[in-house]
């Protein structure tokens, strides 16, 4: 199974949330999104808007670069989808 940009962003959000020892419930309260929606984002099953990602980035106190795929990761994802 190949990973998508959405899936990679979700994995990075989960990584930072866990590294800061924040529960999904706490993140939900901080950013105003539902627990279910955050869970879907983390699993790569939801494609959040920039506004929702911005709320998560602010709540986690991370930078955009911390959750967005690098150029190398993007190339890997692109190459998986065309092969």
Buried (B, 14 or more C-beta within 10 A) or exposed (E): EEBBBBBBBBBBBBBBBEEEEBEBEBBBEBBEBEBEBBBBBBEBEBEBEEEBBEBBBEBBEBEEEEBBBEEEBEEBBEEEEEE
